[in-house]
């Protein structure tokens, strides 16, 4: 035990006597010193004494889609750690094709008497799904929070990334680089985030390039989420002569890059590709992926705070909290080769393109305020939009 005390004291940079007082839960130790000793205990792999173990305030279910897309593990990690900091024990439920369904997970969580549930990109994002399943949970007074996907009229907190603005910023970035024929690849349009991306893309193309509805119908491709879906959709767009592609996810963007290379196109010299999510490792792809970053940490923390408020009876506002995305410019976008002159602006000076910034910087969008480059604080970044949005 003597050696352990010395190891812990050295790690926490305190005396062995202080370590002994903390381990025996005795008074006379400052809170920050006590926390330093407990942290050293955890770092060195020692089990905390029973009297120092934090009691769980309850179980909280976390239902996420399959973990193949790295953005979902990123959300799960932040949500779980934030729940733990609030004293709750997370119960992670991951869905797989042909595996346990969302409804089956919910039944299991109810049997465990969870204090609340966080749904990430679940059936609430599917406009074709029956949303009465969530009204049933609310009727049982079970606190729930939805991440990425909005259900009008459902009395619960929603946390979303502004998909509409993400598409607009991506199009504006490509227009600023001289691209005029810009395609969109995204998932099935029964999902509310996809509908918002489509709306933002169409609005930006009309405003910045005066693109007709007939051309927009040709330039937008709906496919399956994932690398394969992105590759198949990009192949069709490349046959139609696009030089820039906006994608609904980073995985779809990787598929688009594969399709371009298989047809002899260079990325970004011949074709520019923009992703969405800024999933882990996207800065290390070939080429490093230009993408729209979801503020995962801010969104996850906001979701947990809303749920904890609901659990504690404080009643979080039943509206949609919309977080602004950030354009992160890397190596998959470049100036278009011999770009034609832009068409006449349809809305005045708003359509004037600005030059793009260097790689790795947040590029200022056309006709939009530049997004901040640093990681946003949830309290400053959060803005609430009415549920009827």
C-alpha positions in Angstrom: 0.0 0.0 0.0 3.0 2.3 0.7 4.1 2.1 -2.9 0.7 2.8 -4.2 0.4 5.9 -2.0 3.7 7.2 -3.3 2.6 6.6 -6.9 -0.7 8.3 -6.4 1.0 11.2 -4.6 3.5 11.6 -7.4 0.8 11.6 -10.0 -1.4 14.1 -8.2 1.6 16.2 -7.1 0.5 16.1 -3.4 1.8 14.5 -0.2 1.2 10.9 0.8 -0.6 12.2 3.9 -3.0 14.1 1.6 -3.6 11.0 -0.5 -4.4 9.0 2.7 -6.9 11.6 3.9 -8.7 11.5 0.5 -8.8 7.7 0.3 -10.2 7.5 3.8 -12.7 10.3 3.0 -11.5 12.5 5.8 -12.1 16.3 6.0 -9.4 18.9 5.6 -8.7 18.6 1.9 -9.6 21.2 -0.7 -12.1 20.1 -3.3 -9.7 20.6 -6.2 -7.0 18.7 -4.4 -9.4 15.9 -3.6 -10.4 15.7 -7.3 -6.7 15.7 -8.3 -6.1 12.6 -6.1 -9.2 10.8 -7.5 -8.1 11.6 -11.0 -4.7 10.2 -10.3 -6.3 7.1 -8.9 -8.3 6.6 -12.1 -5.3 7.3 -14.4 -3.1 4.8 -12.6 -5.8 2.2 -12.9 -6.6 1.8 -9.1 -10.1 1.0 -8.0 -11.7 3.7 -5.9 -12.7 2.8 -2.4 -16.4 2.0 -2.0 -17.1 5.1 0.0 -15.7 7.3 -2.8 -17.6 5.8 -5.7 -20.2 8.1 -7.2 -23.7 6.7 -7.0 -25.6 6.8 -10.3 -28.5 9.2 -10.5 -30.2 6.7 -12.8 -29.9 5.0 -16.2 -30.4 7.0 -19.5 -30.9 5.2 -22.8 -28.9 6.3 -25.9 -30.3 5.0 -29.2 -28.0 5.5 -32.2 -27.9 4.0 -35.7 -25.2 1.6 -36.9 -21.7 2.7 -35.9 -20.3 2.3 -39.5 -20.6 6.0 -40.0 -17.9 7.5 -37.6 -20.1 10.5 -36.9 -22.4 8.4 -34.7 -19.7 7.1 -32.4 -18.5 10.7 -32.1 -22.0 11.7 -30.9 -22.2 8.7 -28.6 -18.9 9.4 -26.9 -19.7 13.0 -26.0 -23.2 12.2 -24.9 -22.0 9.3 -22.7 -19.3 11.4 -21.1 -21.6 14.3 -20.5 -24.2 12.0 -18.9 -21.6 10.5 -16.7 -20.5 14.0 -15.5 -24.1 14.6 -14.6 -24.2 11.4 -12.5 -26.2 9.3 -15.0 -25.2 5.9 -16.3 -25.7 5.7 -20.1 -27.1 2.5 -21.8 -25.9 2.5 -25.4 -28.2 0.9 -27.9 -26.8 0.5 -31.5 -28.9 -0.6 -34.4 -27.7 -2.8 -37.2 -29.3 -4.0 -40.3 -31.6 -7.0 -39.5 -30.8 -6.6 -35.8 -32.6 -5.2 -32.8 -35.0 -2.4 -33.8 -35.5 1.0 -32.2 -38.9 -0.1 -30.7 -37.3 -3.2 -29.3 -34.6 -1.2 -27.7 -37.1 1.2 -26.2 -39.0 -1.7 -24.6 -35.8 -3.0 -23.1 -35.0 0.4 -21.7 -38.4 0.8 -20.2 -38.0 -2.6 -18.5 -34.8 -1.2 -16.9 -36.7 1.9 -15.7 -34.5 4.4 -17.4 -34.8 8.0 -16.4 -34.9 9.2 -20.0 -33.8 8.4 -23.6 -31.7 10.3 -26.2 -32.5 9.4 -29.8 -29.8 10.2 -32.4 -30.9 10.2 -36.1 -33.7 7.7 -35.2 -37.1 7.1 -36.7 -38.0 10.7 -35.6 -36.0 11.8 -38.7 -38.1 9.6 -41.0 -41.2 11.5 -42.1 -42.7 8.1 -43.3 -42.4 6.6 -39.8 -45.2 6.5 -37.3 -44.2 9.1 -34.7 -47.0 8.1 -32.3 -44.3 5.9 -30.6 -42.8 9.0 -29.2 -46.1 10.5 -28.1 -46.7 7.2 -26.2 -43.4 7.8 -24.3 -44.3 11.4 -23.5 -47.7 10.2 -22.2 -45.8 8.1 -19.7 -43.9 11.2 -18.7 -40.6 9.8 -19.8 -38.2 12.6 -20.8 -36.8 12.2 -24.3 -34.6 14.3 -26.5 -34.2 14.0 -30.3 -30.9 14.7 -32.1 -30.9 15.5 -35.9 -34.5 15.2 -37.1 -37.6 17.3 -36.2 -41.2 16.2 -35.7 -43.6 19.1 -35.8 -46.1 19.1 -33.0 -44.1 16.7 -30.7 -43.7 18.2 -27.3 -40.0 17.4 -26.8 -36.6 19.2 -27.1 -34.9 18.7 -30.5 -31.2 19.4 -31.3 -30.3 19.8 -34.9 -27.5 21.0 -37.2 -28.7 23.6 -39.7 -28.8 21.3 -42.8 -30.2 24.0 -45.0 -27.4 26.4 -44.2 -24.8 23.6 -44.6 -25.9 23.0 -48.2 -26.0 26.8 -49.0 -22.5 27.3 -47.6 -21.1 24.3 -49.5 -22.6 25.6 -52.8 -21.3 29.1 -52.1 -17.8 27.7 -51.5 -17.8 25.9 -54.9 -19.3 28.9 -56.7 -16.5 31.1 -55.2 -14.0 28.7 -56.7 -15.5 29.2 -60.2 -17.7 26.0 -60.4 -20.9 26.5 -62.3 -22.3 23.0 -62.7 -22.6 21.7 -59.1 -24.4 18.5 -58.2 -25.8 17.3 -54.9 -25.7 13.7 -53.5 -27.7 12.8 -50.5 -29.9 10.1 -49.0 -33.6 9.3 -49.4 -35.8 12.4 -49.3 -38.2 10.9 -46.7 -35.7 12.0 -44.0 -36.2 15.5 -42.7 -32.5 16.4 -42.7 -32.3 15.4 -46.4 -35.3 17.6 -47.2 -33.6 20.5 -45.6 -30.3 19.9 -47.5 -32.3 19.8 -50.7 -34.0 23.0 -49.9 -30.7 24.8 -49.1 -29.0 23.5 -52.2 -31.8 24.5 -54.5 -32.1 28.0 -52.9 -28.3 28.6 -53.2 -28.2 27.4 -56.9 -31.1 29.6 -57.8 -29.7 32.6 -56.0 -26.0 32.3 -57.0 -26.2 30.7 -60.4 -29.8 31.4 -61.6 -30.2 27.6 -62.1 -33.5 26.5 -63.5 -35.8 24.0 -61.8 -35.3 21.6 -64.7 -31.5 21.7 -64.3 -31.8 21.3 -60.5 -33.8 18.1 -61.0 -30.9 16.7 -63.1 -28.2 17.8 -60.8 -29.6 16.4 -57.5 -29.1 12.6 -57.0 -30.7 10.7 -54.1 -29.1 7.5 -53.1 -28.4 5.2 -50.2 -26.3 6.6 -47.3 -22.7 5.3 -47.3 -19.7 5.0 -49.6 -21.4 2.8 -52.1 -24.4 5.1 -52.4 -22.2 8.1 -52.9 -20.1 6.3 -55.6 -23.2 5.3 -57.6 -24.8 8.7 -57.4 -21.5 10.5 -58.3 -21.1 8.3 -61.3 -24.4 9.5 -62.7 -23.6 13.2 -62.0 -20.1 12.9 -63.6 -21.8 11.7 -66.8 -23.8 14.9 -66.7 -20.7 17.1 -66.6 -20.6 18.3 -63.0 -17.3 19.8 -61.8 -18.4 20.2 -58.1 -20.3 17.8 -55.9 -21.9 18.5 -52.5 -22.5 15.4 -50.5 -24.9 14.6 -47.7 -22.2 12.9 -45.6 -18.4 12.3 -45.5 -18.8 8.7 -46.4 -20.8 9.6 -49.5 -18.1 12.1 -50.3 -15.5 9.4 -50.2 -17.6 7.3 -52.6 -17.8 10.3 -54.9 -14.0 10.7 -54.9 -13.7 7.0 -55.7 -16.2 7.3 -58.6 -14.3 10.3 -60.0 -10.9 8.5 -59.9 -12.3 5.4 -61.6 -13.3 7.6 -64.5 -9.9 9.2 -64.8 -10.8 12.5 -63.0 -8.4 14.1 -60.6 -9.7 15.4 -57.3 -9.6 18.4 -56.8 -8.0 19.4 -60.1 -10.9 18.2 -62.3 -13.7 17.6 -59.7 -14.2 19.2 -56.3 -16.0 17.4 -53.6 -17.5 18.7 -50.3 -18.6 16.3 -47.5 -20.8 16.8 -44.5 -20.1 15.9 -40.8 -16.3 16.4 -40.5 -16.1 12.8 -39.1 -12.9 11.7 -37.3 -10.0 11.1 -39.7 -11.4 13.1 -42.6 -8.4 15.4 -42.3 -6.2 12.4 -43.2 -8.0 11.1 -46.3 -6.5 11.4 -49.8 -7.0 14.2 -50.5 -8.0 15.6 -47.1 -11.7 16.2 -47.3 -13.3 19.6 -47.5 -16.5 19.3 -45.4 -19.2 20.9 -43.5 -18.6 20.4 -39.8 -21.4 19.4 -37.4 -20.7 21.0 -34.0 -20.9 17.5 -32.4 -19.7 18.5 -28.9 -22.0 21.5 -28.6 -25.0 19.6 -29.9 -24.4 16.6 -27.6 -23.9 18.7 -24.5 -27.1 20.7 -25.3 -29.0 17.4 -25.7 -27.8 16.1 -22.4 -28.5 19.4 -20.6 -32.1 19.4 -22.0 -32.7 15.8 -20.9 -31.3 16.4 -17.4 -33.5 19.5 -17.0 -36.5 17.4 -18.0 -35.5 14.6 -15.6 -35.1 17.1 -12.8 -38.5 18.6 -13.5 -37.2 22.0 -14.8 -38.9 21.5 -18.1 -36.6 22.3 -21.0 -38.2 24.3 -23.9 -40.0 22.0 -26.3 -38.6 23.6 -29.4 -35.8 22.9 -31.9 -32.3 24.1 -31.0 -30.5 24.7 -34.3 -26.7 24.7 -34.5 -24.8 26.4 -37.2 -22.4 24.2 -39.3 -18.8 25.3 -40.2 -17.1 25.0 -43.6 -13.7 23.4 -43.2 -11.6 23.8 -46.3 -9.1 21.1 -47.0 -7.7 19.5 -50.1 -10.7 18.1 -52.0 -11.8 21.4 -53.5 -10.0 23.7 -55.8 -10.5 26.5 -58.4 -12.4 25.2 -61.4 -10.4 24.8 -64.6 -11.2 27.7 -67.0 -14.4 28.7 -65.2 -17.0 30.5 -67.3 -18.2 34.0 -66.2 -20.9 33.8 -63.6 -24.5 34.6 -64.7 -26.3 37.8 -63.9 -27.1 37.9 -60.2 -30.8 37.3 -59.4 -30.8 39.0 -56.0 -28.4 41.9 -56.4 -24.9 42.1 -54.8 -25.6 39.1 -52.6 -24.5 36.8 -55.4 -21.0 38.2 -55.6 -18.4 35.4 -55.0 -15.5 35.9 -52.6 -12.1 34.2 -53.0 -11.7 31.0 -51.0 -9.3 30.7 -48.1 -6.3 28.4 -47.8 -6.4 24.8 -46.9 -7.5 23.9 -43.3 -9.2 27.3 -42.7 -12.9 28.1 -42.4 -13.9 29.8 -45.7 -16.2 32.8 -45.6 -19.4 31.9 -47.4 -20.9 33.9 -50.2 -23.7 36.1 -48.9 -23.4 34.6 -45.4 -21.5 35.5 -42.3 -18.4 33.4 -41.9 -18.7 30.6 -39.3 -16.3 30.7 -36.4 -13.3 28.5 -36.7 -12.9 27.6 -33.0 -14.9 24.9 -31.3 -18.1 26.7 -30.2 -19.3 26.9 -26.6 -22.8 25.4 -26.3 -24.1 28.5 -24.4 -22.9 30.9 -27.0 -23.6 28.9 -30.1 -27.1 27.6 -29.2 -30.1 29.3 -30.8 -33.6 28.1 -30.6 -35.9 27.8 -33.6 -39.6 27.2 -33.3 -40.8 23.6 -33.8 -42.8 24.6 -36.8 -39.6 25.3 -38.7 
